[in-house]
Amino acid sequence: MKVVVLSDSHTDSIDELPKRIVDELSGADMVIHAGDYTGESLLGKLQKLRNFKGVHGNLDPPTIKRELPALETVAVGGFRVGINHPSEGGSPLGIEERIGARFQRVDAIVFGHTHKAKKEYRGGVLYFNPGSVTGTFPASGRTFGIITVGKELAGEILKV
């Protein structure tokens, strides 16, 4: 199973995403977006894709915040994956601890907000931030993630 993971797109249109991302989305078994779409049109297009899961971010408009939760736990294969932006924003310092405290019995936590890609295991849990798919400041480039589900969850950060 292939899960394409995005966050911090900060755009209104899927057409503004790099072509490689659009190609990856079309071949995904699941798409997870960890918030800060900032555009309703982008959210609408993503929701039409196969098995979309997402949360809202701190910079999303009220319409997106009403439509998507701030926190979600989803089944991915036989694994539990928590998703949180965090929607309240705040400092990126200590973000993993703050978000980690919100979930129990998960195998992975997908988050955004920092715009910096990160893959790290803490206490047997994969903390996975795909960075910013559009390279919005303070990102150091356009990045996204792929989680592959087999006997284990394996996360990979990719540059566009």
C-alpha positions in Angstrom: 0.0 0.0 0.0 1.3 3.4 -1.0 0.3 6.5 1.0 1.3 10.0 -0.4 1.7 12.4 2.5 1.4 16.2 2.0 1.3 19.2 4.2 1.6 23.0 4.1 0.7 23.4 0.5 -0.5 27.0 1.0 -2.1 27.1 -2.4 -5.7 27.2 -3.8 -5.2 24.9 -6.8 -4.0 21.4 -7.5 -2.7 22.9 -10.7 -0.1 24.9 -8.7 1.4 21.7 -7.3 4.5 20.3 -9.0 3.6 17.8 -11.8 5.5 15.0 -9.9 3.2 15.4 -7.0 0.1 15.3 -9.1 1.4 12.1 -10.8 2.2 10.5 -7.3 -1.3 11.4 -6.1 -3.0 9.7 -9.0 -1.1 6.4 -8.2 -1.7 6.5 -4.5 -3.8 4.0 -2.5 -4.3 6.7 0.1 -3.6 10.5 0.4 -3.0 12.2 3.7 -2.7 16.0 4.0 -1.7 17.4 7.4 -3.2 20.9 7.0 -2.6 24.4 5.7 -4.1 23.8 2.3 -5.3 27.5 2.5 -7.5 26.9 -0.6 -10.9 25.3 -0.8 -10.4 24.3 -4.4 -7.3 22.3 -3.6 -9.1 20.5 -0.8 -12.0 19.7 -3.1 -9.7 18.1 -5.7 -7.8 16.1 -3.0 -11.1 14.8 -1.6 -12.0 13.4 -5.0 -8.9 11.2 -4.9 -8.8 7.6 -3.7 -9.1 7.4 0.1 -8.3 10.9 1.2 -7.7 11.7 4.9 -6.9 15.1 6.2 -7.0 17.6 9.0 -7.1 21.4 9.0 -4.1 23.7 9.8 -3.8 26.9 11.6 -3.9 29.0 8.4 -6.8 27.3 6.8 -10.0 29.4 6.2 -13.1 28.8 8.4 -14.7 26.8 5.6 -11.9 24.2 5.7 -11.8 24.3 9.5 -15.5 23.4 9.6 -15.1 20.6 7.1 -12.0 18.9 8.5 -11.1 17.9 12.0 -8.1 19.2 13.9 -7.1 15.7 14.9 -7.7 12.3 13.3 -6.6 8.7 13.7 -7.0 6.5 10.6 -6.4 2.9 9.8 -3.6 2.4 7.2 -3.3 -1.3 6.4 -3.1 -2.9 9.8 -1.6 0.2 11.4 -3.0 3.2 13.3 -1.8 6.6 12.1 -2.5 9.9 13.9 -2.8 13.1 11.9 -2.5 16.6 13.4 -1.1 19.9 12.0 -1.4 21.3 14.9 -4.3 23.6 14.2 -3.5 26.0 17.0 -0.1 26.9 15.4 2.5 27.9 17.8 6.2 27.5 18.0 7.8 24.6 16.1 10.0 23.9 19.2 8.7 20.9 21.1 6.1 20.1 18.4 6.7 16.4 18.5 6.1 16.3 22.3 2.9 18.4 22.0 1.5 16.3 19.2 2.6 13.0 20.6 0.6 13.6 23.8 -2.6 13.9 21.8 -2.5 10.3 20.5 -2.5 6.9 22.2 -1.7 3.5 20.7 -0.6 4.7 17.2 2.1 3.4 15.0 2.8 6.7 13.3 2.0 10.4 13.7 1.8 12.6 10.5 2.1 16.3 11.2 3.0 19.6 9.5 3.3 23.3 10.5 7.1 23.5 10.6 7.5 23.3 6.8 10.6 21.2 7.4 10.6 17.5 6.5 11.4 15.1 9.2 11.3 11.4 9.8 12.1 10.1 13.3 11.2 7.2 15.5 10.3 8.0 19.1 9.4 5.2 21.5 8.6 3.0 18.5 6.3 5.6 16.9 7.2 7.0 13.5 6.9 10.9 13.6 6.5 11.9 10.0 6.4 15.5 8.7 6.5 15.7 4.9 7.5 19.4 4.9 6.0 21.9 2.5 5.0 20.5 -0.9 5.2 24.0 -2.4 8.4 25.0 -0.6 6.7 27.8 1.3 9.1 29.7 3.7 10.8 28.6 5.9 11.0 25.3 4.0 14.4 24.4 2.4 12.8 23.1 -0.8 9.6 21.4 -1.9 9.2 18.1 -0.2 6.5 15.4 0.3 6.4 12.0 1.8 5.5 8.4 0.9 4.6 5.9 3.5 4.8 2.3 2.3 2.7 -0.2 4.2 3.8 -3.8 4.3 4.8 -5.9 7.4 5.9 -2.5 8.8 5.3 1.2 8.0 8.2 2.7 6.1 8.4 6.5 5.6 10.4 8.3 2.9 10.9 12.0 2.4 11.2 13.0 -1.3 12.3 16.3 -2.8 10.5 17.6 -5.9 
